[in-house]
Amino acid sequence: MNMSPKWFALLGIVLGASILLVQARDLAVDEDELVAVELATVGMVPLTGTPVVLLREPTTGSVVPIFIGHNEAQAIVMAQRRIETPRPMTHDLTRDLIAALGGELKRVIVDELRDGTYLGVLELAVPGSDQPVRVDTRPSDGLALAVRTGAEILVAPAILEAGEDIPFEGLGDEHDVVTALGITVMAVSDELRQALDLPDQPGVLVSATRSLAAMAGIQPGAMILKVNGQEVDSPMAFLDRVNETPADEKAQLVYWHLGERHELALDTDVPAATPRRERRDRI
């Protein structure tokens, strides 16, 4: 039997609605125990090359890795770099399906490490429901969605503790894309330095901003020169300088934009969740 495109569309809506109505398992920890983190970047374990996603936890000034698959690592990097594919990939499709059904991904929760497997939950706001809808997920998929939607990321303390002893490193300066303080940075190539008329000194290029950083005026195309008085010559160095900010103090940034040098102080707290549609344009 031939089915018209209209029937396929209807089938997709019905299946999508059914997915959203499936309640997830109970959280493994009390909600009050969950810790807000910022997805900083994707790295890897030395020698093995196993991919990890790096989560910035500002209270302790630490970066905690959790293991993810190669496909999910690629999906996160592509989202951070705003790489568009000719056709929607799985995480793009899921984001678009949630939006088409009138829902919104509010929070991604990583709440348990059971027998070496990370467990997570998507928390969605859906039309007609006063209560959030929770759907079981692999954390790697949830994090790939969070990067695409601006959803808040929360993790259980046990997840942070489990990652303390995992060694990690970046993908390499020219491949690293790092987010901290709501600012996404990348290495400055000679071509970009010339095209944007950037100074010939160490720094990292701002490719996107959101939340308080965007409101404070730092824009894509700026070049961050120093954090807390120290030069930053790579994206991972930017992350390190931010994490070294003393507790209860603001990170002091010096950056260059449109031929002028600027200074900016930002709280190191995890930036408020920002729907993707409200974010500033990226370069």
KOLPA-98843 format. One record per residue: y, z, x of N, C-alpha, C in turn. Coordinates in steps of 0.2 Angstrom, whole numbers, padded with zeros to 4 digits, always signed. Layout:
<pts>
YZXYZXYZX ...
</pts>
This chain:
<pts>
-0006+0000+0004+0000+0000+0000+0006+0000+0004 +0011-0005+0003+0017-0005+0007+0022+0000+0004 +0025+0004+0008+0030+0009+0006+0037+0006+0009 +0042+0007+0004+0049+0005+0006+0052+0010+0010 +0057+0008+0014+0061+0013+0018+0063+0019+0014 +0065+0018+0008+0067+0023+0004+0062+0029+0003 +0056+0026+0002+0050+0031+0002+0049+0035+0008 +0050+0031+0014+0049+0034+0020+0054+0040+0021 +0061+0038+0019+0066+0043+0020+0065+0049+0015 +0062+0048+0009+0061+0054+0005+0055+0058+0008 +0050+0055+0011+0045+0058+0014+0047+0063+0019 +0052+0060+0023+0054+0064+0029+0058+0070+0027 +0062+0069+0021+0066+0075+0019+0061+0080+0016 +0056+0078+0012+0051+0083+0010+0048+0087+0015 +0045+0083+0020+0042+0086+0026+0047+0091+0030 +0053+0089+0031+0058+0093+0034+0059+0099+0030 +0060+0099+0024+0061+0105+0020+0056+0109+0020 +0049+0107+0020+0044+0111+0020+0043+0115+0027 +0045+0112+0032+0046+0115+0039+0051+0121+0039 +0056+0120+0036+0062+0125+0036+0060+0131+0032 +0055+0130+0027+0054+0135+0022+0048+0139+0025 +0045+0137+0031+0039+0141+0034+0042+0147+0037 +0040+0153+0035+0042+0159+0039+0039+0160+0045 +0042+0162+0050+0039+0164+0057+0036+0170+0056 +0032+0172+0062+0029+0179+0063+0035+0184+0063 +0033+0190+0063+0038+0195+0064+0040+0195+0071 +0046+0197+0073+0048+0198+0080+0045+0203+0083 +0043+0202+0090+0039+0207+0093+0044+0213+0095 +0050+0213+0095+0055+0218+0096+0060+0219+0091 +0063+0224+0091+0069+0226+0086+0075+0221+0088 +0078+0218+0083+0084+0214+0084+0089+0217+0089 +0090+0224+0088+0095+0227+0092+0094+0227+0099 +0087+0226+0101+0086+0226+0108+0087+0219+0111 +0088+0214+0107+0088+0207+0110+0095+0207+0115 +0094+0203+0120+0100+0202+0125+0102+0195+0124 +0109+0194+0124+0112+0188+0124+0112+0185+0131 +0110+0178+0132+0110+0175+0138+0114+0168+0137 +0115+0166+0143+0118+0159+0143+0113+0154+0147 +0112+0149+0144+0107+0144+0148+0111+0141+0154 +0110+0142+0160+0114+0140+0165+0112+0133+0168 +0105+0132+0169+0103+0126+0172+0095+0126+0172 +0093+0120+0175+0085+0120+0176+0084+0120+0183 +0079+0124+0186+0078+0124+0193+0070+0123+0194 +0068+0125+0199+0061+0124+0200+0058+0130+0205 +0052+0131+0205+0049+0136+0209+0047+0133+0216 +0050+0136+0222+0048+0132+0228+0041+0131+0229 +0039+0126+0233+0033+0124+0235+0029+0121+0229 +0028+0124+0224+0025+0121+0218+0029+0116+0214 +0035+0117+0214+0039+0112+0210+0039+0113+0203 +0036+0119+0201+0036+0120+0193+0043+0121+0190 +0044+0118+0185+0051+0119+0182+0052+0125+0179 +0058+0128+0179+0060+0134+0176+0067+0133+0173 +0068+0136+0167+0075+0136+0165+0078+0143+0167 +0085+0143+0169+0088+0148+0172+0093+0151+0167 +0092+0157+0165+0096+0161+0160+0101+0166+0163 +0107+0165+0162+0112+0170+0165+0113+0176+0160 +0112+0182+0163+0113+0188+0160+0118+0192+0163 +0124+0192+0160+0130+0195+0163+0130+0202+0164 +0127+0206+0160+0127+0213+0160+0125+0216+0167 +0119+0212+0170+0117+0214+0176+0119+0209+0182 +0122+0204+0180+0124+0199+0185+0118+0195+0187 +0113+0195+0184+0107+0191+0186+0106+0185+0183 +0102+0180+0186+0099+0174+0183+0092+0175+0183 +0089+0174+0177+0082+0175+0176+0079+0168+0174 +0073+0167+0178+0070+0160+0176+0064+0162+0171 +0063+0157+0167+0056+0157+0163+0053+0150+0164 +0047+0150+0164+0043+0144+0165+0044+0139+0159 +0045+0132+0160+0045+0127+0155+0041+0121+0157 +0039+0117+0153+0036+0111+0154+0041+0105+0157 +0038+0100+0160+0042+0095+0164+0046+0091+0158 +0043+0090+0153+0046+0086+0147+0052+0090+0145 +0051+0096+0144+0057+0101+0141+0062+0101+0146 +0060+0102+0152+0065+0102+0158+0070+0096+0158 +0066+0090+0157+0070+0084+0157+0075+0084+0151 +0072+0086+0145+0076+0086+0139+0082+0090+0140 +0082+0096+0143+0087+0101+0144+0093+0098+0149 +0090+0095+0154+0095+0092+0159+0098+0086+0156 +0095+0082+0152+0098+0076+0148+0103+0078+0144 +0102+0084+0140+0107+0086+0136+0113+0089+0139 +0112+0093+0145+0118+0095+0149+0122+0089+0152 +0119+0084+0154+0122+0078+0156+0125+0074+0151 +0123+0075+0145+0125+0071+0139+0123+0064+0140 +0116+0063+0142+0113+0056+0143+0111+0054+0136 +0113+0049+0134+0111+0046+0127+0105+0041+0128 +0100+0041+0124+0094+0037+0124+0095+0032+0119 +0092+0026+0119+0093+0020+0114+0090+0023+0107 +0085+0027+0107+0082+0029+0101+0082+0037+0102 +0082+0041+0096+0082+0048+0097+0075+0050+0100 +0076+0055+0104+0070+0058+0107+0068+0064+0102 +0063+0068+0104+0060+0073+0099+0065+0078+0097 +0069+0081+0102+0073+0086+0101+0080+0084+0098 +0082+0078+0099+0087+0075+0096+0086+0074+0088 +0079+0071+0087+0077+0070+0080+0077+0077+0076 +0075+0082+0079+0074+0089+0076+0081+0091+0074 +0086+0090+0079+0093+0092+0078+0096+0089+0072 +0095+0082+0072+0097+0078+0067+0094+0079+0060 +0088+0081+0060+0084+0082+0054+0087+0089+0051 +0088+0094+0055+0091+0100+0052+0097+0099+0049 +0102+0095+0053+0108+0094+0050+0108+0090+0044 +0104+0085+0043+0103+0080+0038+0101+0084+0031 +0097+0090+0032+0095+0094+0027+0100+0099+0025 +0106+0099+0029+0111+0104+0027+0110+0111+0031 +0106+0111+0035+0104+0117+0039+0108+0118+0045 +0108+0123+0049+0111+0124+0055+0107+0129+0059 +0106+0127+0065+0102+0132+0070+0107+0137+0073 +0106+0143+0071+0111+0148+0073+0109+0152+0079 +0102+0153+0080+0100+0157+0086+0093+0155+0088 +0092+0155+0094+0085+0154+0097+0083+0160+0101 +0078+0163+0099+0075+0170+0101+0069+0169+0105 +0069+0172+0111+0063+0172+0115+0061+0179+0115 +0056+0181+0112+0055+0188+0110+0048+0191+0113 +0044+0187+0116+0038+0190+0119+0034+0185+0124 +0031+0189+0129+0027+0185+0133+0020+0188+0132 +0016+0184+0129+0009+0186+0128+0004+0182+0131 +0000+0186+0135-0006+0182+0139-0003+0176+0143 +0003+0177+0146+0006+0172+0150+0009+0167+0147 +0010+0167+0140+0013+0162+0136+0020+0165+0133 +0025+0162+0134+0031+0164+0130+0031+0162+0123 +0034+0166+0119+0034+0165+0112+0041+0165+0109 +0043+0161+0105+0050+0161+0102+0051+0159+0095 +0057+0160+0093+0058+0159+0086+0065+0155+0085 +0065+0150+0080+0071+0147+0078+0074+0151+0072 +0080+0152+0072+0083+0156+0066+0089+0151+0063 +0087+0149+0057+0092+0144+0054+0095+0146+0048 +0101+0144+0047+0104+0145+0040+0103+0139+0036 +0100+0140+0030+0099+0134+0026+0102+0135+0019 +0104+0129+0016+0107+0129+0009+0102+0133+0004 +0106+0137+0000+0102+0140-0005+0099+0147-0003 +0099+0149+0003+0096+0155+0005+0101+0159+0008 +0102+0166+0006+0106+0171+0009+0104+0174+0015 +0097+0173+0016+0094+0176+0022+0092+0170+0027 +0093+0172+0034+0091+0167+0039+0083+0165+0038 +0082+0159+0039+0075+0156+0040+0072+0156+0047 +0067+0159+0048+0064+0159+0055+0058+0155+0055 +0058+0151+0061+0052+0146+0062+0049+0147+0069 +0043+0148+0069+0040+0149+0076+0041+0143+0080 +0042+0144+0087+0043+0139+0091+0041+0140+0098 +0040+0135+0102+0039+0136+0109+0046+0137+0112 +0047+0142+0116+0054+0144+0119+0057+0138+0122 +0053+0134+0126+0056+0128+0129+0059+0123+0124 +0056+0122+0119+0058+0117+0113+0065+0120+0110 +0064+0127+0109+0070+0130+0106+0076+0130+0111 +0075+0131+0117+0081+0130+0122+0084+0123+0123 +0079+0118+0122+0082+0111+0122+0086+0110+0116 +0084+0113+0110+0088+0113+0104+0095+0116+0105 +0094+0122+0108+0101+0126+0109+0106+0123+0113 +0104+0119+0118+0108+0115+0122+0112+0110+0118 +0108+0107+0113+0111+0101+0109+0115+0104+0103 +0114+0110+0101+0118+0113+0095+0123+0118+0097 +0123+0121+0102+0127+0127+0104+0125+0133+0101 +0118+0134+0099+0116+0140+0096+0116+0145+0101 +0116+0151+0098+0116+0157+0102+0108+0158+0105 +0108+0161+0111+0101+0162+0114+0100+0169+0115 +0095+0172+0113+0094+0179+0113+0087+0180+0116 +0086+0185+0121+0079+0186+0124+0078+0194+0124 +0071+0195+0124+0069+0202+0124+0069+0205+0131 +0071+0211+0132+0071+0214+0139+0065+0213+0143 +0059+0213+0140+0053+0211+0143+0053+0205+0146 +0056+0200+0143+0057+0193+0146+0061+0193+0152 +0066+0197+0152+0070+0197+0158+0067+0201+0164 +0063+0206+0162+0060+0209+0167+0054+0205+0170 +0051+0201+0166+0045+0197+0169+0047+0192+0174 +0054+0190+0173+0056+0184+0177+0060+0187+0184 +0060+0193+0184+0064+0196+0190+0061+0194+0197 +0054+0193+0197+0051+0192+0204+0049+0184+0204 +0051+0180+0200+0049+0173+0200+0055+0170+0205 +0052+0167+0211+0057+0163+0215+0059+0157+0212 +0065+0155+0213+0068+0148+0211+0073+0145+0215 +0074+0139+0214+0080+0136+0218+0082+0130+0213 +0088+0127+0215+0091+0122+0211+0087+0115+0212 +0089+0110+0208+0085+0104+0209+0088+0100+0215 +0093+0102+0218+0097+0098+0223+0104+0097+0221 +0109+0098+0225+0116+0098+0224+0118+0092+0219 +0115+0086+0221+0117+0080+0217+0114+0079+0210 +0109+0083+0209+0105+0083+0203+0107+0089+0198 +0110+0095+0202+0111+0101+0198+0117+0100+0193 +0116+0103+0187+0121+0103+0182+0121+0110+0180 +0126+0114+0181+0126+0121+0179+0131+0123+0174 +0129+0128+0170+0134+0131+0165+0135+0138+0166 +0141+0140+0166+0142+0148+0166+0149+0149+0164 +0150+0154+0160+0157+0155+0157+0159+0150+0152 +0154+0146+0149+0156+0141+0145+0159+0135+0148 +0158+0134+0155+0160+0129+0159+0154+0125+0162 +0153+0119+0161+0148+0115+0164+0151+0111+0170 +0147+0112+0176+0150+0109+0182+0144+0105+0185 +0146+0100+0189+0142+0096+0193+0145+0094+0200 +0141+0091+0204+0144+0090+0211+0149+0084+0210 +0153+0084+0215+0159+0079+0215+0156+0073+0220 +0155+0068+0217+0154+0062+0221+0160+0059+0224 +0159+0055+0229+0165+0051+0232+0168+0047+0227 +0164+0044+0223+0167+0039+0218+0171+0043+0213 +0169+0049+0210+0173+0053+0206+0179+0056+0209 +0178+0058+0215+0184+0061+0219+0190+0056+0219 +0188+0050+0220+0193+0044+0221+0196+0042+0214 +0191+0042+0209+0193+0039+0203+0198+0045+0199 +0196+0051+0200+0200+0056+0197+0206+0059+0202 +0207+0056+0207+0212+0058+0212+0211+0066+0214 +0205+0068+0216+0204+0075+0217+0205+0076+0224 +0207+0083+0226+0208+0084+0233+0202+0084+0237 +0203+0083+0244+0198+0082+0249+0196+0089+0251 +0193+0093+0247+0191+0100+0249+0185+0102+0245 +0181+0107+0247+0175+0109+0243+0177+0111+0236 +0172+0109+0231+0173+0111+0224+0168+0108+0220 +0168+0109+0213+0164+0106+0209+0168+0104+0203 +0165+0098+0200+0168+0095+0194+0167+0098+0188 +0171+0099+0183+0170+0101+0177+0169+0095+0172 +0163+0096+0169+0161+0090+0165+0161+0092+0157 +0162+0098+0156+0162+0101+0149+0165+0108+0149 +0168+0110+0143+0170+0117+0142+0169+0118+0135 +0169+0125+0133+0168+0127+0126+0171+0134+0126 +0171+0137+0120+0173+0144+0119+0179+0145+0122 +0180+0151+0125+0186+0154+0128+0188+0150+0134 +0184+0147+0138+0186+0142+0143+0190+0136+0141 +0187+0133+0135+0191+0128+0132+0198+0130+0129 +0198+0136+0126+0204+0138+0123+0209+0140+0129 +0207+0142+0134+0211+0144+0140+0214+0138+0143 +0212+0132+0142+0215+0126+0144+0211+0122+0150 +0206+0125+0153+0202+0121+0158+0199+0115+0154 +0199+0109+0157+0197+0103+0154+0192+0099+0158 +0188+0095+0155+0184+0091+0159+0188+0086+0163 +0186+0085+0169+0190+0082+0174+0193+0086+0179 +0193+0093+0178+0196+0098+0183+0191+0099+0188 +0193+0101+0194+0189+0103+0199+0190+0110+0201 +0185+0114+0200+0185+0121+0202+0184+0122+0210 +0189+0125+0213+0189+0126+0220+0187+0133+0222 +0188+0138+0219+0186+0145+0221+0185+0149+0215 +0180+0154+0216+0179+0159+0211+0179+0166+0215 +0183+0170+0212+0184+0177+0215+0186+0176+0223 +0190+0171+0224+0193+0170+0231+0188+0166+0236 +0182+0165+0233+0177+0161+0238+0177+0154+0235 +0176+0150+0240+0175+0143+0239+0168+0141+0236 +0168+0136+0231+0162+0134+0228+0161+0127+0230 +0155+0126+0234+0154+0119+0237+0148+0116+0233 +0145+0119+0228+0140+0116+0224+0139+0119+0217 +0136+0116+0213+0135+0119+0206+0131+0126+0206 +0126+0127+0211+0123+0133+0211+0127+0138+0214 +0132+0136+0219+0136+0141+0222+0141+0144+0217 +0143+0139+0212+0147+0142+0207+0144+0147+0202 +0138+0146+0201+0134+0151+0197+0133+0157+0201 +0132+0157+0207+0131+0163+0211+0138+0167+0212 +0143+0164+0212+0150+0167+0213+0152+0170+0206 +0150+0167+0201+0151+0170+0194+0147+0176+0193 +0141+0176+0195+0136+0182+0195+0138+0188+0199 +0142+0186+0204+0144+0191+0209+0150+0195+0207 +0153+0193+0201+0159+0196+0198+0157+0203+0197 +0161+0208+0199+0159+0215+0198+0159+0217+0190 +0155+0221+0188+0155+0223+0181+0162+0225+0178 +0163+0223+0172+0170+0225+0169+0176+0222+0172 +0175+0217+0176+0180+0213+0179+0180+0206+0177 +0185+0202+0177+0185+0195+0175+0184+0191+0181 +0181+0185+0180+0180+0180+0185+0187+0177+0186 +0189+0177+0193+0195+0173+0194+0194+0166+0197 +0196+0161+0193+0195+0154+0195+0202+0151+0197 +0201+0147+0203+0206+0143+0205+0204+0136+0204 +0207+0132+0201+0205+0125+0199+0211+0120+0200 +0209+0113+0201+0214+0108+0202+0213+0103+0196 +0219+0101+0193+0219+0097+0187+0225+0093+0187 +0225+0086+0187+0230+0082+0186+0236+0083+0191 +0233+0084+0198+0238+0085+0203+0241+0092+0204 +0239+0097+0200+0241+0103+0201+0236+0109+0202 +0238+0114+0205+0233+0119+0206+0234+0125+0201 +0229+0127+0198+0229+0132+0192+0225+0138+0194 +0227+0144+0191+0223+0150+0191+0221+0152+0184 +0215+0155+0183+0212+0157+0177+0208+0163+0177 +0208+0168+0173+0204+0174+0173+0200+0173+0167 +0193+0174+0167+0189+0173+0161+0184+0179+0161 +0182+0182+0155+0177+0187+0154+0170+0184+0156 +0166+0188+0159+0159+0185+0161+0154+0186+0155 +0156+0188+0150+0152+0189+0144+0149+0182+0142 +0143+0182+0139+0141+0176+0136+0145+0173+0131 +0148+0167+0132+0153+0164+0127+0150+0164+0120 +0154+0164+0115+0152+0164+0108+0149+0157+0107 +0144+0157+0102+0140+0151+0100+0145+0146+0097 +0145+0140+0099+0150+0135+0097+0146+0129+0094 +0147+0127+0088+0143+0121+0085+0145+0115+0090 +0140+0111+0091+0142+0105+0096+0147+0101+0093 +0148+0100+0087+0153+0096+0084+0160+0098+0086 +0161+0105+0087+0167+0108+0089+0169+0108+0096 +0164+0106+0100+0165+0106+0108+0170+0100+0110 +0173+0102+0116+0178+0097+0118+0174+0091+0121 +0177+0085+0122+0174+0079+0125+0172+0081+0132 +0167+0077+0134+0165+0078+0141+0167+0071+0145 +0167+0072+0151+0168+0066+0155+0162+0062+0157 
</pts>
